[in-house]
């Protein structure tokens, strides 16, 4: 019985060595858990959770900035359009001169 488990474990190790890029998930052939795989999976879930939280915060900040910009433009339409026009002229002038290349 021990020989069969050892043979199965050796076969699994050979397969893992043959394909090192494959992730180690799921139980080992003998039914025990792989702590390294569990730790890697937990770390990945933690990273995904942090990324999702950051994206939600970024979306909220962008929504706040958009609402703020809309209110400023609604309160001061002529200066807003003038500023956008001057910014466009400046960018066009810099692009024509080749600044930043």
Secondary structure, 3 states (H helix, E strand, C coil): CHHHHHHHHHHHHHHHHHCCCCCCCCCCCCCCCCHHHHHHHHHHHHHHHHHHHHHHHHHHHHHHHHHHHHHHHHHCHHHHHHHHHHHHHHHHHHHHHCCCC
